[in-house]
């Protein structure tokens, strides 16, 4: 975990530049969207800090209802995020 200004970043690696978000149970589509938006915000912060593009964005979800998992997959694909949906 890394801290940049006021941001907590769950997954971070400097070289190659990787940023990620980990969540346990987004129980609604709105929460899933919030997790994706948080990851995209973190990506911008890290890219500004290191002056280069993130090579990978990861969203790890332990469990989610099927409709939420489906939406997460769509959002991840649309935003170039590697989605790890463990118990979904």
C-alpha positions as MATLAB code, in Angstrom:
seq = 'XXXXXXXXXXXXXXXXXXXXXXXXXXXXXXXXXXXXXXXXXXXXXXXXXXXXXXXXXXXXXXXXXXXXXXXXXXXXXXXXXXXXXXXX';
ca = [
       0.000    0.000    0.000;
       1.287    3.464   -0.838;
       0.189    6.931    0.182;
       0.350    9.932   -2.148;
      -0.877   13.226   -0.693;
      -4.340   12.235    0.575;
      -4.716    9.113   -1.534;
      -4.413    5.543   -0.348;
      -3.425    3.211   -3.152;
      -3.999   -0.477   -2.441;
      -1.654   -1.932   -5.072;
       1.397   -0.095   -6.286;
       4.643   -0.897   -8.064;
       7.063    1.722   -9.362;
       8.924   -0.180  -12.092;
       6.963   -1.185  -14.060;
       4.371    1.347  -12.974;
       1.325   -0.576  -11.727;
      -1.624    0.716   -9.712;
      -4.550   -1.210   -8.302;
      -7.625   -1.217   -6.109;
      -8.767   -4.062   -3.855;
     -12.308   -4.421   -2.536;
     -14.223   -7.203   -0.837;
     -17.902   -6.856   -1.700;
     -19.326   -4.112   -3.912;
     -23.007   -4.953   -3.407;
     -24.422   -2.518   -5.967;
     -23.502   -1.237   -9.418;
     -22.997    2.260   -7.976;
     -20.370    0.923   -5.556;
     -18.648   -0.913   -8.396;
     -18.556    2.295  -10.441;
     -17.094    4.076   -7.410;
     -14.283    1.517   -7.135;
     -13.438    1.910  -10.830;
     -13.498    5.710  -10.515;
     -11.225    5.518   -7.463;
      -8.757    3.386   -9.426;
      -8.795    5.835  -12.354;
      -8.185    8.727   -9.952;
      -5.281    6.838   -8.367;
      -3.858    6.156  -11.817;
      -3.792    9.888  -12.584;
      -2.107   10.699   -9.264;
       0.597    8.060   -9.796;
       1.201    9.058  -13.417;
       1.622   12.713  -12.427;
       3.958   11.773   -9.574;
       6.230    9.573  -11.723;
       5.851   11.345  -15.064;
       4.951    8.214  -17.002;
       1.924    6.101  -17.864;
       0.867    3.187  -15.740;
       1.614   -0.053  -17.549;
      -1.171   -1.886  -15.755;
      -4.301   -1.104  -13.729;
      -5.716   -3.885  -11.566;
      -9.079   -4.150   -9.829;
      -9.334   -7.092   -7.436;
     -12.784   -8.027   -6.118;
     -13.279  -10.829   -3.591;
     -17.009  -11.294   -4.140;
     -19.912   -9.533   -5.871;
     -23.440  -10.330   -7.017;
     -23.604  -11.530  -10.653;
     -25.099   -8.272  -11.996;
     -22.390   -6.239  -10.255;
     -19.640   -8.573  -11.478;
     -20.943   -8.228  -15.032;
     -20.900   -4.454  -14.793;
     -17.385   -4.533  -13.318;
     -16.181   -6.590  -16.283;
     -17.693   -4.080  -18.724;
     -16.239   -1.077  -16.888;
     -12.847   -2.734  -16.606;
     -12.706   -3.534  -20.315;
     -13.807   -0.015  -21.266;
     -11.072    1.532  -19.083;
      -8.157   -0.826  -19.767;
      -8.308   -2.391  -16.311;
      -7.358   -5.987  -15.516;
     -10.285   -7.247  -13.404;
      -9.656  -10.067  -10.951;
     -13.089  -11.249   -9.860;
     -12.343  -14.043   -7.396;
     -15.663  -15.262   -5.980;
     -17.994  -13.711   -8.515;
];
